Amino acid sequence: MAVAYLAFGSNLGDRAASIAAAMARLPAAGAIVRARSPLYETEAVAPDPQPPYLNAAARVETALDARALLGACLAVEAALGRVRPPGQLHAARVIDVDLLLFDDQIIDDPPALVVPHPRLLERPFVLIPLADVAPPGLVHPVTGARLDRAAPAPGVRRRDGA
């Protein structure tokens, strides 16, 4: 079984319910959730004004390979109503599920699959929830940066009761 890390984001509709529904669909897609982070609220990182996001991360175990796991994540997004408007990379979304890490593999097959996620180290709204589910000693397979801890960021607020 491989260990993978996924990031979740939602800024449309019932954001918490969308993230919970995405995580709940993972076992049927071939990924067992072993740890999940609390929810964090963040401002959208987009060129146009958008509602704030809820973000989370999960550690999963899977017999799928990285490409199949990414396909499962995209299928979960589609099943929950994710729309990808052409030419709008940063469009608001009901759900987003990103593959951050897959064991210690380095996969460079853009645009289809790049692991570790190319913007992982630039995004506190991903790093903070990831640190919540990372085992001690987890490092970025390219840079060696520690991923089991993350500095607080003013724009990433833990959502109480989540």
N, C-alpha and C positions, 0 to 999 in steps of 0.2 A: 504494500500500500504506500502510495505517495502522500506527502503532507504538502498542502497548498494553503495559501493565504488569499482571501478575497476581501475586497472593499465594496461597500454598499453605500449608495447615496440616493436621496429622493428629495425633490423640492416641489412636487405637485401632488395635490390630493392629500389623503391621509398618509403622511410620510412614514410614520412609525409602523402603520399597518402594512405598507408596501415593503418595507425592509423585513418585517417579520414574515410576510408571505413569501418573499424571495428565499429567505433562509429555510422556511418550512418545505419548500419545493426541492431543495437540494438533494435530500436522500433519494427521492425517486429518480433524480437525474444522475445519481451515481456518486454523490459526495456527502459523506457523513460529517455533520458539524460537531466538532469536538470542543470548541470554545468560541464564545461570542463576546464582543465588547459591549460596553454600555453605548447608548446613543449620544452623539455629540451634535450640537447645532453650530452651523457655520454660515457665513455669508457666501453667496454664490461667487465663483471665480469665472466671470463671463464679461464679454464686452458690452452687453445690454443689461438693464436692470432685471433682476429675477428675485423670486422669493428665496428665503434662506433654505439651506439644506439641512437634513439630518444625515449623519454619516455613522457608519459602524464598520467593523471588520470581523471576520471569522477565520478560524483555523479549521481546515477540513482534512479528512483522509479520503482517498479515492484510489480505485483501481484503474481509473481512466488515465490516459496520457494527457499532457498539457493541452494539446489541440482539441481533444475531445472534451476536456473540462471547460475550455473556453466556449466551445459550442454549446455545452449544457448551460453555461451562464447566459449566453445570448438567447437561448430558448426560454429560459426563465424570464428574462426581460420581456421578450415578445409575448409570452403568456400573460404577463401582468400589465400589458398595454404600452410598453415602451415604443415610442415613435422616434425615428431618426430622420428629421427633415434634411433633405439634401443641402449640402453646403453650410449647415449650421452645427458645427462641431460642439459648441457649448450651449446647445438648446436646453431649456428647462426639461426635466424628465420625471416621470412617475417612479422610475427605478433605474438604477445603474449598478451593474455588478462587474467589477474589474478583477482580473487575475493579476495579483501582485507578485507572488512567488510560487514556484513549483519545485519542491525539494530545494536542492542547490543548483538547479539547472540554469543555464544561460542559453536562451533561444532568441535568435535574431532573424526573424522572417517577416519584416514589415511589408505591408501594413497589417497582415493577418495576425501575427503573434510575435510579441516582444516580451520576454521575461528575463529578468525582473521588469516590472512595469517601468517604462522610461521616465516617468515623472514622480515616481515613488518618493525619492528623497527631497523633492521640492515642495511637498504638500503636507503641512502639519495636520490637516483634516484627515489624512490617511495615516500618517506616522503615529499619531496619538492613539487612535483605536487599535492600530496594528500592535503597538507595544503592550496593550492590554491582553492580547491573545498570544503573544510570542513567548516561547519558552526561554529561560535564561540562556544567554549566549547566542541567540539568533543574530546572524549578520547578513548584510547585503552580499550576495555572491560575487559581485564585481568590485565594489569599493571596500568591502570589509566593515562598513559603518554598522554600528550596533543598532539593532532594530527592536531589542527587548526593553528599550527605554526611549522616551521622547520628551524633549523639553516642552513645558507648557507654552501655549501660544494664545495671545489675547483674543484672537478671532475664533477660537475653538472652545466652546463651552459645553461641559458635560450636562446633559439634560437629566435633571433629577427625576427619580421614579422610573427611569428607563432601564 
